[in-house]
Amino acid sequence: MAKNLVVVESPAKAKTIGKYLGPDYRVMASIGHIKDLPSKGLGVDVNNNFEPTYEVIPDTKKRNNRKVISELKSAAKEAEAIYLAADPDREGEAICQHLAEEIVPKRPKKPHFRVMFNEITKRAVQEAFKEPKQIDGNLVAAQQARRVLDRLVGYKASPLLWKTVKKGLSAGRVQTVALRLIV
């Protein structure tokens, strides 16, 4: 039985990385984000420092998400240590944060780490596991700020576009500013 759980984003990566790490590691995939702002409502408390309210993505939006989380949670209970190895960017950092919140057992507390590699080669993967780190709160905050801005701009501007220009158009923090520059 594997002593360590490694969680990556994609099943294809899981298979390859599992070969590189050997039998002491069980490698599983989260299949991307497991939590997001709610699909109904703003999901951001504008009166409380723009605090977001994340929720587990329902199966209607991401097929089998609850099953994936349940399987990861079960594997995490059995593991001695948990390694969160999503992509090395702010989205990956947020995925790792949400995984830590949802699957890492609170009692007994299990050690969990963040590992990052920029290429899926045996050398790069093994090197990353020599010096595991902690989740970078600044990168998580950067992703969260981006997500909140997308939601605020999109929720406010998109309905205005639907009424004045064309139904189905969307606005976002990047495209709205780009459009303004063009205009």
Secondary structure per residue as TSV (DSSP state, phi and psi in degrees):
chain	resnum	aa	ss	phi	psi
A	1	M	-	360.0	139.5
A	2	A	-	-68.5	140.0
A	3	K	S	-86.7	-25.7
A	4	N	E	-124.4	143.7
A	5	L	E	-106.3	132.5
A	6	V	E	-119.3	129.3
A	7	V	E	-116.2	121.0
A	8	V	E	-115.0	177.6
A	9	E	S	-82.4	-40.4
A	10	S	-	-115.9	145.5
A	11	P	H	-60.7	-35.1
A	12	A	H	-64.2	-43.1
A	13	K	H	-64.0	-39.4
A	14	A	H	-57.6	-44.1
A	15	K	H	-63.4	-48.1
A	16	T	H	-65.4	-47.1
A	17	I	H	-64.8	-36.9
A	18	G	H	-57.9	-39.4
A	19	K	H	-64.3	-38.2
A	20	Y	H	-72.4	-30.8
A	21	L	H	-91.0	-28.1
A	22	G	-	92.0	-173.9
A	23	P	T	-71.1	-14.5
A	24	D	T	-78.6	-3.6
A	25	Y	E	-125.0	133.2
A	26	R	E	-106.5	121.7
A	27	V	E	-109.4	124.9
A	28	M	E	-129.4	163.2
A	29	A	E	-113.5	139.8
A	30	S	-	-86.4	-16.4
A	31	I	-	59.3	52.3
A	32	G	S	84.9	-152.4
A	33	H	-	-64.1	142.8
A	34	I	S	-111.1	-15.0
A	35	K	E	-131.6	153.8
A	36	D	E	-158.2	174.5
A	37	L	S	-65.4	151.3
A	38	P	-	-62.2	147.9
A	39	S	S	-75.0	-22.5
A	40	K	S	-108.3	133.7
A	41	G	S	86.2	172.2
A	42	L	-	-72.4	-42.1
A	43	G	-	75.6	9.9
A	44	V	E	-133.4	124.8
A	45	D	E	-87.0	94.4
A	46	V	T	-67.0	-18.3
A	47	N	T	-91.9	-3.0
A	48	N	T	-129.0	63.4
A	49	N	T	58.0	30.3
A	50	F	T	56.6	38.4
A	51	E	E	-67.6	123.0
A	52	P	E	-81.6	154.4
A	53	T	-	-117.2	101.5
A	54	Y	-	-87.3	148.7
A	55	E	E	-138.5	157.4
A	56	V	E	-61.4	132.1
A	57	I	-	-64.8	124.9
A	58	P	-	-68.2	153.6
A	59	D	T	-59.9	-23.1
A	60	T	T	-69.0	-23.3
A	61	K	T	-98.6	-31.5
A	62	K	S	-140.7	105.3
A	63	R	T	-53.6	131.6
A	64	N	T	63.0	21.0
A	65	N	H	-60.3	-45.5
A	66	R	H	-62.0	-38.6
A	67	K	H	-64.7	-44.2
A	68	V	H	-59.7	-46.5
A	69	I	H	-62.9	-42.5
A	70	S	H	-61.3	-43.4
A	71	E	H	-65.8	-40.5
A	72	L	H	-65.2	-41.7
A	73	K	H	-61.1	-43.9
A	74	S	H	-63.3	-44.7
A	75	A	H	-65.2	-36.6
A	76	A	H	-65.8	-36.0
A	77	K	H	-61.9	-36.3
A	78	E	H	-81.5	-21.5
A	79	A	-	-78.9	153.2
A	80	E	S	-81.9	-34.9
A	81	A	E	-144.4	153.3
A	82	I	E	-122.0	130.2
A	83	Y	E	-116.5	120.7
A	84	L	E	-99.1	117.0
A	85	A	-	-128.2	47.0
A	86	A	-	-71.1	175.3
A	87	D	-	-55.3	150.2
A	88	P	S	-84.1	65.7
A	89	D	S	-150.2	-179.5
A	90	R	H	-65.7	-32.4
A	91	E	H	-65.4	-44.4
A	92	G	H	-62.0	-38.0
A	93	E	H	-65.0	-41.6
A	94	A	H	-65.4	-39.7
A	95	I	H	-59.4	-44.9
A	96	C	H	-62.7	-41.2
A	97	Q	H	-61.3	-46.0
A	98	H	H	-67.2	-37.0
A	99	L	H	-63.1	-43.6
A	100	A	H	-59.4	-42.2
A	101	E	H	-65.0	-35.9
A	102	E	H	-95.1	-33.1
A	103	I	H	-112.8	-23.3
A	104	V	S	-73.9	122.5
A	105	P	-	-61.4	138.8
A	106	K	T	-84.6	-36.2
A	107	R	T	-137.3	120.9
A	108	P	T	-70.2	147.2
A	109	K	T	-65.5	132.0
A	110	K	-	-108.5	141.6
A	111	P	-	-68.7	136.2
A	112	H	E	-137.3	145.3
A	113	F	E	-135.4	162.0
A	114	R	E	-110.0	124.5
A	115	V	-	-120.4	142.5
A	116	M	-	-134.9	139.9
A	117	F	-	-145.0	146.4
A	118	N	S	-95.5	-6.4
A	119	E	S	-146.2	150.4
A	120	I	-	-97.0	71.9
A	121	T	S	-120.5	156.2
A	122	K	H	-55.9	-45.8
A	123	R	H	-61.4	-48.8
A	124	A	H	-63.2	-42.7
A	125	V	H	-66.0	-48.1
A	126	Q	H	-64.0	-37.5
A	127	E	H	-62.4	-42.1
A	128	A	H	-61.3	-34.9
A	129	F	H	-79.2	-11.6
A	130	K	H	-72.8	-31.1
A	131	E	S	-132.9	71.7
A	132	P	-	-68.2	150.5
A	133	K	B	-118.8	-172.1
A	134	Q	-	-105.0	162.5
A	135	I	-	-62.3	135.4
A	136	D	-	-86.5	104.9
A	137	G	H	-59.3	-31.3
A	138	N	H	-67.5	-40.5
A	139	L	H	-68.2	-37.0
A	140	V	H	-62.5	-44.5
A	141	A	H	-63.4	-37.0
A	142	A	H	-63.9	-44.1
A	143	Q	H	-65.8	-40.8
A	144	Q	H	-64.5	-41.2
A	145	A	H	-62.5	-42.4
A	146	R	H	-62.8	-43.8
A	147	R	H	-65.6	-41.9
A	148	V	H	-64.8	-43.8
A	149	L	H	-62.4	-42.6
A	150	D	H	-57.2	-44.2
A	151	R	H	-67.4	-46.7
A	152	L	H	-62.4	-47.6
A	153	V	H	-67.9	-47.1
A	154	G	H	-61.7	-43.2
A	155	Y	H	-70.6	-28.7
A	156	K	H	-87.4	-42.7
A	157	A	H	-86.9	-35.0
A	158	S	H	-59.7	-47.4
A	159	P	H	-60.7	-33.2
A	160	L	H	-64.7	-42.4
A	161	L	H	-61.9	-40.9
A	162	W	H	-60.6	-40.3
A	163	K	H	-76.3	-36.0
A	164	T	H	-101.6	-26.5
A	165	V	T	-114.9	-70.5
A	166	K	-	-161.1	136.8
A	167	K	T	-60.4	137.3
A	168	G	T	95.4	-11.0
A	169	L	-	-70.8	151.1
A	170	S	-	-128.6	156.9
A	171	A	-	-125.8	149.5
A	172	G	-	-145.4	172.4
A	173	R	H	-63.4	-28.2
A	174	V	H	-90.8	-51.4
A	175	Q	H	-67.2	-31.2
A	176	T	H	-66.6	-44.1
A	177	V	H	-67.4	-41.6
A	178	A	H	-60.3	-42.8
A	179	L	H	-61.8	-42.4
A	180	R	H	-61.0	-41.6
A	181	L	H	-63.4	-40.2
A	182	I	H	-65.4	-44.1
A	183	V	-	-64.7	360.0
